[in-house]
Amino acid sequence: MAPSYSTTPSVPTIKPVGLGLPEAVVPFIDQAPPLPMDPIEKSKRLAAYKAVDNHVLPEHRVIGIGSGSTVPYVVERIMQQGEEVNKGRVFIPTGFQSKQLIVEAGLGLGDVDQYPTIDVTLDGADEVDHLLNCVKGGGACHLREKVLAEAAKTFILVADHRKNVQYLGTNFAQGVPIEVVPFAYAKVLQNLHHILGSPKATLRMAVKKAGPVVSDNGNFIIDAPFDREHMIDPYVIMAQIKMLTGVVEVGLFCKMAKAAYFGNEDGSVSIRWLDGKVEHIVTSPSRS
Ligand SMILES: O=C(CO)[C@H](O)[C@H](O)COP(=O)(O)O
């Protein structure tokens, strides 16, 4: 019986020898064109590649690697800069996922307690507003992400066009991620509901595990949605949340990034700079 084949791109090259297939089928398998890339993945890759090209310079030695689904393309592009430049570098992860990426790529691994000054950190975002405030922590990594953002001389955000919004909370409606020490979660929730004006704040529950999500630091995550009024200038609510006893870090990063790169569906990249400028760059296919 002929074996069945998956057409997903991750399937390794099929060796026709010994499969017992008719001759005519073999060239077809060998020459099957790769599946087209999903447009959102393409947008993520565009943003990541352009950001690396512009901000990860040959002289950079200490590089922060953030979390999320756009960051693998950051590492991919850094690898394309070549072994020679990368062998002198150390890469600092924002959590388990980025540590795996660094290790699997064979890059040098370090930590922020060894390198409290980082040349450049590139990271994803859940949403970025027109003033470069952003929500982070959809992946529960925002504590380490904020430390690496603060440690970086240059902090750059990379995302697809869905994250590019006027005001936070437009598309990412689950709320502001808040990391809390486990025993304080109920009190923090009560304060969010009754004092800070987030009646729908909830403890983030795990999928495929009974109970709450536990961060890489052993803490719980609360997701607290706030209305538009709070999100117009999120610094105030960020500071108020951070003042609640038991809160470790808030997933609102207010004007910490120098620029945010958004990949667009038409193959262009929009770059939003901290000084308010917005650039629109059309990339050539060979560089994306
Ligand atoms: O803040 C983060 C994790 O804590 C991520 O950067 C953010 O959730 C974006 O992830 P993705 O690119 O997968 O949407």
The ligand as an SDF file (V2000), in Angstrom:
LIG
                    3D

 14 13  0  0  0  0  0  0  0  0999 V2000
    4.6370   40.1010   25.2360 O   0  0  0  0  0  0  0  0  0  0  0  0
    4.7830   39.0030   24.7750 C   0  0  0  0  0  0  0  0  0  0  0  0
    4.9230   37.7850   25.5900 C   0  0  0  0  0  0  0  0  0  0  0  0
    4.8020   38.0860   26.9440 O   0  0  0  0  0  0  0  0  0  0  0  0
    4.8600   38.8240   23.2950 C   0  0  0  0  0  0  0  0  0  0  0  0
    5.8600   39.5980   22.7810 O   0  0  0  0  0  0  0  0  0  0  0  0
    3.5430   39.2210   22.7490 C   0  0  0  0  0  0  0  0  0  0  0  0
    2.5500   38.4180   23.3800 O   0  0  0  0  0  0  0  0  0  0  0  0
    3.4620   39.0660   21.2460 C   0  0  0  0  0  0  0  0  0  0  0  0
    3.3470   37.7450   20.9010 O   0  0  0  0  0  0  0  0  0  0  0  0
    2.9110   37.2840   19.4560 P   0  0  0  0  0  0  0  0  0  0  0  0
    3.9310   37.8230   18.5040 O   0  0  0  0  0  0  0  0  0  0  0  0
    2.9510   35.7790   19.5370 O   0  0  0  0  0  0  0  0  0  0  0  0
    1.5350   37.8160   19.2020 O   0  0  0  0  0  0  0  0  0  0  0  0
  1  2  2  0
  2  3  1  0
  2  5  1  0
  3  4  1  0
  5  6  1  0
  5  7  1  0
  7  8  1  0
  7  9  1  0
  9 10  1  0
 10 11  1  0
 11 12  2  0
 11 13  1  0
 11 14  1  0
M  END
$$$$
